Amino acid sequence: MQISTFLITLGGLLLAGLAVEAIGRHTPLPRVTLLLAFGFAIGPSGWDMLPDIHGRWFPLVADMALLMIGFLLGEQLVRLLSGRLGRVILTVSVFDVILTALVVLGGLWLLGVPLVTALLLAGIAAATAPAATTDVIEESGAKGPFTSVLVGVVAIDDAWGMILFSLLLAAALVLGGNGSGLDGLWLGLYDVGGALLLGLCLGVPMAYLTGRIRPGQPTLAEALGFVFLCGGLAEWLQVSFLLAAMVMGAVVYRLASHHLRPFHEIEHIDWPFKILFFILAGASLHLESLLDASYIAGAYILLRILGKLAGAATGGYIGKADRSVRRWLGPALLPQAGVAMGMALVASQRFPELSESILAIAIGATVFFELLGPVITRYALGQVGEGRKRGTGG
């Protein structure tokens, strides 16, 4: 019975996702927002139409979708950083992450939030949502210098964010007395360093073997095999699977003379996984958690917005970016989801006494940023003239 329920649910969600996407073509809303809203409507906080098993296979679907997204972002990141916009991307991403964390940390502390909680939320705030942002870009057909900077910053933001989160987690452990700061620093270094090493170790053989196991173009099985192997090993080693997949994609791009083919293979199959990811992400959001987060969640949301705006504007000014980047990149970076939730889970494990509040705030912010963030990203792309309008095939 469970297998039949699983297959019926899986097929129904994919078909429903296509229907939602078709409806979205006649509205100004991005399909990400519509899919999340649909998932929320059929989830426990809405009509509660999904079987209980969705809570068990959502993490699997999410990991598979994020693995493919991370692999594709690795290729895009190296290509963009090595281009003429590389300096702008690097500068903007650094200031975006640092200023966002500082604004959230300082603002929450001034509002009377305990310093340990403020440190953890500041680390979480820097993360973005590569899945939502890249999907809005693909859907709108956006191309141009602003879009290139946006893709590059989204790709590297989570890498910087994970490093910064590890440092702030170490500081929180010292202040909170839940272990030594060296424990927290080691945890962060192991997470980031292990992911970098794993991506490198898998990227080199993938660059050499893909397309050679079977002569000619690489098969989908080869590309997916390496991507899923990377994710499985990352989970087993307990390192960041998103960062590992990004590094693997970057290594393949740099070393393989036929580097574009494995990326094209992944691009052909990632959308069904994204449909399931966004619908199930919406279904996992609980209205009670948003209400329980109270004023801290509202403050966190407002401060993160201010931090993203200030970080992108400052980084764009120092990096001598175009005026459109300085003005509109901050709003385009607002979506936040899976990586932030992963950080929140790590924080809750290290601070069990803060678990309920940290997760409630992270979930509440996810509701806001994933429902409204993609809308603002689409609007920003339209304002700089790089996104197609509705009704033109996007």
C-alpha positions as CSV (number, residue, x, y, z in Angstrom):
1,M,0.0,0.0,0.0
2,Q,2.8,2.4,0.8
3,I,4.5,1.8,-2.6
4,S,1.2,2.5,-4.4
5,T,0.6,5.6,-2.2
6,F,4.1,6.8,-3.0
7,L,3.8,6.4,-6.8
8,I,0.3,8.0,-6.9
9,T,1.5,10.9,-4.8
10,L,4.7,11.3,-6.9
11,G,2.8,11.2,-10.2
12,G,0.1,13.5,-8.9
13,L,2.6,16.1,-7.7
14,L,4.5,16.1,-11.0
15,L,1.3,16.6,-13.0
16,A,0.0,19.2,-10.5
17,G,3.4,21.0,-10.8
18,L,3.0,21.2,-14.6
19,A,-0.5,22.6,-14.2
20,V,0.7,25.2,-11.7
21,E,3.4,26.2,-14.1
22,A,0.9,26.6,-16.9
23,I,-1.3,28.8,-14.7
24,G,1.7,30.8,-13.8
25,R,2.3,31.8,-17.4
26,H,-0.8,34.0,-17.1
27,T,0.2,35.6,-13.8
28,P,3.1,38.0,-12.8
29,L,4.2,35.4,-10.1
30,P,7.2,33.2,-10.6
31,R,6.5,29.5,-10.8
32,V,8.7,29.0,-7.7
33,T,6.3,31.1,-5.6
34,L,3.3,29.3,-7.1
35,L,4.7,25.9,-6.4
36,L,5.6,26.8,-2.8
37,A,2.1,28.2,-2.3
38,F,0.5,25.1,-3.8
39,G,2.6,22.9,-1.5
40,F,1.6,25.0,1.5
41,A,-2.0,24.7,0.5
42,I,-2.0,20.9,0.3
43,G,0.3,20.5,3.3
44,P,-0.5,20.1,7.0
45,S,-1.1,23.8,7.5
46,G,-3.6,23.8,4.6
47,W,-5.9,21.1,3.4
48,D,-3.6,18.4,4.7
49,M,-3.9,16.3,1.5
50,L,-0.4,14.7,1.5
51,P,0.2,11.3,3.0
52,D,2.4,11.2,6.1
53,I,5.3,9.7,4.1
54,H,6.1,13.1,2.5
55,G,8.0,14.1,5.6
56,R,10.4,11.1,5.1
57,W,11.1,11.5,1.4
58,F,11.3,15.3,1.2
59,P,14.9,15.4,2.5
60,L,15.9,12.9,-0.2
61,V,14.2,14.9,-3.0
62,A,15.6,18.1,-1.6
63,D,19.1,16.7,-1.5
64,M,18.9,15.4,-5.0
65,A,17.6,18.7,-6.4
66,L,20.2,20.7,-4.5
67,L,23.0,18.4,-5.7
68,M,22.2,19.0,-9.3
69,I,21.8,22.7,-8.7
70,G,25.2,22.9,-6.9
71,F,26.9,21.0,-9.7
72,L,25.5,23.4,-12.3
73,L,26.4,26.4,-10.2
74,G,30.0,25.2,-9.9
75,E,30.4,25.4,-13.7
76,Q,28.7,28.8,-13.8
77,L,30.8,30.2,-10.9
78,V,34.1,29.3,-12.4
79,R,33.1,30.6,-15.9
80,L,31.8,33.9,-14.4
81,L,34.7,34.5,-12.1
82,S,37.2,33.9,-14.9
83,G,35.3,36.5,-17.1
84,R,35.3,40.2,-17.0
85,L,32.8,40.3,-14.2
86,G,34.8,38.1,-11.9
87,R,36.1,41.0,-9.8
88,V,32.6,42.4,-9.3
89,I,31.2,39.1,-8.3
90,L,33.9,38.4,-5.8
91,T,33.7,41.9,-4.2
92,V,29.9,42.0,-4.1
93,S,29.6,38.5,-2.6
94,V,32.1,39.2,0.2
95,F,30.5,42.4,1.3
96,D,27.0,40.9,0.9
97,V,27.8,38.1,3.3
98,I,29.7,40.1,5.8
99,L,27.4,43.1,6.0
100,T,24.3,41.0,6.1
101,A,25.6,39.1,9.1
102,L,26.8,42.3,10.8
103,V,23.4,44.0,10.4
104,V,21.5,41.0,11.7
105,L,23.9,40.5,14.6
106,G,23.9,44.2,15.6
107,G,20.2,44.7,15.1
108,L,19.1,41.7,17.1
109,W,21.6,42.4,19.9
110,L,20.3,46.0,20.2
111,L,16.7,44.7,20.4
112,G,17.7,42.6,23.4
113,V,18.0,39.2,21.7
114,P,20.6,37.0,23.6
115,L,24.0,37.3,22.0
116,V,24.3,33.5,21.3
117,T,20.9,33.5,19.5
118,A,21.9,36.6,17.6
119,L,25.2,35.1,16.5
120,L,23.5,31.9,15.2
121,L,20.8,33.9,13.3
122,A,23.5,36.2,11.8
123,G,25.3,33.2,10.4
124,I,22.1,31.8,8.9
125,A,21.1,35.1,7.4
126,A,23.9,35.2,4.9
127,A,22.7,32.2,3.0
128,T,20.7,32.5,-0.2
129,A,18.4,30.1,-2.2
130,P,20.2,29.0,-5.3
131,A,17.3,26.8,-6.4
132,A,14.7,29.6,-6.3
133,T,17.0,32.3,-7.8
134,T,18.3,30.2,-10.7
135,D,14.8,28.9,-11.5
136,V,13.5,32.5,-11.8
137,I,16.4,33.3,-14.1
138,E,15.8,30.3,-16.3
139,E,12.0,30.9,-16.4
140,S,12.3,34.5,-17.3
141,G,15.1,33.8,-19.9
142,A,17.2,36.6,-18.3
143,K,20.6,37.2,-19.9
144,G,23.1,40.1,-19.5
145,P,25.7,41.5,-17.1
146,F,23.3,41.9,-14.2
147,T,22.1,38.3,-14.5
148,S,25.7,37.1,-14.7
149,V,26.6,38.9,-11.5
150,L,23.5,37.6,-9.8
151,V,24.3,33.9,-10.7
152,G,27.9,34.3,-9.6
153,V,27.0,35.9,-6.3
154,V,24.3,33.3,-5.6
155,A,26.8,30.5,-6.3
156,I,29.6,31.8,-4.1
157,D,27.4,33.3,-1.4
158,D,26.6,30.0,0.2
159,A,30.3,29.0,0.2
160,W,31.2,32.2,2.0
161,G,28.1,31.9,4.2
162,M,29.0,28.4,5.3
163,I,32.5,29.6,6.3
164,L,31.1,32.6,8.2
165,F,28.5,30.5,9.9
166,S,31.1,28.1,11.1
167,L,33.1,31.0,12.7
168,L,30.0,32.5,14.3
169,L,29.0,29.0,15.6
170,A,32.4,28.7,17.2
171,A,31.9,32.0,18.9
172,A,28.4,31.0,20.1
173,L,29.8,27.8,21.5
174,V,32.4,29.8,23.5
175,L,29.8,32.2,24.9
176,G,27.1,29.6,25.4
177,G,29.4,27.1,27.3
178,N,28.2,24.2,25.1
179,G,31.7,23.1,24.3
180,S,35.0,24.8,23.5
181,G,35.4,27.2,20.7
182,L,37.9,24.9,19.1
183,D,35.2,22.3,18.9
184,G,33.0,24.7,16.9
185,L,35.9,25.9,14.8
186,W,36.9,22.3,14.0
187,L,33.3,21.4,13.1
188,G,33.2,24.3,10.6
189,L,36.6,23.6,9.2
190,Y,35.8,19.9,8.8
191,D,32.5,20.8,7.1
192,V,33.9,23.3,4.6
193,G,37.4,21.7,4.1
194,G,36.0,18.2,3.8
195,A,33.5,19.4,1.2
196,L,36.3,21.1,-0.8
197,L,38.4,18.0,-0.7
198,L,35.6,15.6,-1.6
199,G,34.6,17.8,-4.6
200,L,38.2,17.9,-5.8
201,C,38.7,14.1,-5.4
202,L,35.5,13.3,-7.4
203,G,35.8,16.2,-9.9
204,V,39.2,15.0,-11.2
205,P,38.1,11.5,-12.2
206,M,34.8,12.8,-13.5
207,A,36.6,15.2,-15.7
208,Y,38.7,12.4,-17.1
209,L,36.2,9.6,-17.3
210,T,32.9,11.3,-18.4
211,G,32.5,10.8,-22.1
212,R,35.2,8.1,-22.2
213,I,33.3,5.3,-20.4
214,R,31.2,5.3,-23.5
215,P,32.8,7.0,-26.6
216,G,31.3,10.3,-27.7
217,Q,28.9,12.3,-25.6
218,P,28.6,11.3,-21.9
219,T,25.5,9.6,-20.9
220,L,23.0,10.8,-18.4
221,A,23.9,7.8,-16.2
222,E,27.5,9.0,-16.0
223,A,26.6,12.5,-15.0
224,L,24.0,11.5,-12.5
225,G,26.2,8.7,-11.1
226,F,29.0,11.2,-10.2
227,V,26.5,13.8,-8.8
228,F,24.7,11.3,-6.6
229,L,27.9,9.6,-5.5
230,C,29.1,13.0,-4.4
231,G,26.0,13.6,-2.4
232,G,26.1,10.2,-0.8
233,L,29.7,10.5,0.3
234,A,29.1,14.0,1.6
235,E,26.2,12.8,3.7
236,W,28.3,9.8,5.0
237,L,31.2,12.1,5.8
238,Q,28.9,14.7,7.2
239,V,30.2,17.6,5.1
240,S,28.4,20.1,3.0
241,F,27.0,18.3,0.0
242,L,26.0,21.5,-1.8
243,L,29.6,22.9,-1.5
244,A,31.0,19.5,-2.5
245,A,28.8,19.4,-5.6
246,M,29.8,23.0,-6.5
247,V,33.5,22.2,-6.2
248,M,33.1,19.0,-8.3
249,G,31.3,21.0,-11.1
250,A,34.0,23.7,-11.0
251,V,36.8,21.1,-11.3
252,V,35.0,19.4,-14.2
253,Y,34.6,22.7,-16.0
254,R,38.3,23.5,-15.6
255,L,39.8,20.1,-16.5
256,A,37.5,18.6,-19.1
257,S,37.9,19.6,-22.7
258,H,34.3,18.5,-23.3
259,H,33.2,20.1,-20.0
260,L,29.8,21.4,-21.2
261,R,28.3,18.1,-22.0
262,P,27.8,16.7,-18.5
263,F,26.3,20.0,-17.5
264,H,23.8,19.8,-20.4
265,E,22.9,16.2,-19.4
266,I,22.0,17.4,-15.8
267,E,20.1,20.4,-17.2
268,H,17.8,18.0,-19.1
269,I,16.5,16.2,-16.0
270,D,16.7,18.7,-13.1
271,W,13.2,20.3,-13.5
272,P,11.1,17.4,-12.3
273,F,13.2,17.3,-9.2
274,K,12.7,21.0,-8.7
275,I,8.9,20.6,-9.0
276,L,8.9,18.1,-6.2
277,F,11.4,20.1,-4.2
278,F,9.4,23.3,-4.2
279,I,6.0,21.7,-3.6
280,L,7.3,19.6,-0.7
281,A,9.2,22.6,0.7
282,G,5.9,24.5,0.8
283,A,4.2,21.5,2.4
284,S,6.8,21.4,5.1
285,L,6.1,24.9,6.3
286,H,3.9,25.1,9.3
287,L,1.8,28.2,10.1
288,E,2.2,27.5,13.8
289,S,5.9,27.9,13.6
290,L,5.6,31.2,11.9
291,L,3.3,32.5,14.6
292,D,5.4,31.2,17.4
293,A,8.5,33.0,16.1
294,S,6.9,36.3,17.3
295,Y,8.8,39.6,17.0
296,I,12.3,38.0,16.6
297,A,11.3,36.5,13.2
298,G,10.0,39.9,12.0
299,A,13.1,41.6,13.2
300,Y,15.3,39.0,11.5
301,I,13.5,39.4,8.2
302,L,13.7,43.2,8.2
303,L,17.4,43.2,9.3
304,R,18.3,40.6,6.6
305,I,16.6,42.7,3.9
306,L,18.6,45.8,5.1
307,G,21.8,43.7,5.2
308,K,21.4,42.4,1.7
309,L,20.6,45.8,0.3
310,A,23.6,47.4,2.1
311,G,26.0,44.6,1.2
312,A,25.2,44.5,-2.5
313,A,25.2,48.3,-2.8
314,T,28.5,48.6,-0.9
315,G,30.2,45.7,-2.7
316,G,29.0,47.0,-6.0
317,Y,30.3,50.5,-5.3
318,I,33.7,49.2,-4.2
319,G,33.9,46.8,-7.1
320,K,32.9,49.5,-9.5
321,A,29.9,47.6,-10.7
322,D,27.2,49.1,-12.9
323,R,24.5,51.2,-11.3
324,S,21.9,48.5,-12.0
325,V,23.9,46.1,-9.9
326,R,24.3,48.5,-7.0
327,R,20.6,49.3,-7.0
328,W,18.9,46.0,-7.8
329,L,21.2,43.1,-6.8
330,G,20.3,43.4,-3.2
331,P,16.5,42.8,-3.8
332,A,17.3,40.0,-6.2
333,L,19.3,38.2,-3.4
334,L,16.4,37.9,-0.9
335,P,15.2,34.3,-1.5
336,Q,16.4,32.0,1.2
337,A,15.6,28.3,1.8
338,G,17.5,25.0,1.9
339,V,21.0,26.0,2.9
340,A,19.6,28.3,5.7
341,M,17.5,25.5,7.0
342,G,20.5,23.2,7.0
343,M,22.4,25.8,9.1
344,A,19.5,26.1,11.4
345,L,19.4,22.3,12.0
346,V,23.2,22.3,12.8
347,A,22.6,25.2,15.2
348,S,19.7,23.4,16.9
349,Q,21.8,20.3,17.3
350,R,24.6,22.2,19.0
351,F,22.2,24.2,21.2
352,P,19.3,21.9,22.0
353,E,17.9,24.5,24.5
354,L,17.5,27.0,21.6
355,S,16.3,24.4,19.0
356,E,12.6,25.3,19.1
357,S,13.2,29.1,18.7
358,I,15.9,28.9,16.1
359,L,14.0,26.5,13.9
360,A,10.8,28.5,14.3
361,I,12.5,31.7,13.2
362,A,14.2,29.9,10.2
363,I,11.0,28.4,9.1
364,G,9.1,31.6,9.5
365,A,11.7,33.5,7.4
366,T,11.7,30.7,4.8
367,V,7.9,31.2,4.4
368,F,8.4,34.9,3.8
369,F,11.6,34.9,1.6
370,E,10.5,31.9,-0.5
371,L,7.0,33.2,-1.2
372,L,8.0,36.9,-1.9
373,G,11.7,36.6,-2.7
374,P,11.3,35.1,-6.2
375,V,8.7,37.7,-7.0
376,I,11.1,40.5,-6.1
377,T,13.9,38.8,-8.0
378,R,11.8,38.6,-11.1
379,Y,10.9,42.3,-10.6
380,A,14.5,43.2,-10.3
381,L,15.4,41.4,-13.5
382,G,12.6,43.3,-15.2
383,Q,13.8,46.6,-13.9
384,V,17.3,46.1,-15.4
385,G,15.8,45.0,-18.7
386,E,17.2,41.4,-18.7
387,G,14.0,39.4,-18.0
388,R,11.3,38.5,-20.5
389,K,7.8,39.7,-19.7
390,R,4.9,37.3,-19.1
391,G,3.4,36.0,-22.2
392,T,6.6,35.9,-24.3
393,G,7.4,32.3,-23.7
394,G,8.9,32.5,-20.3
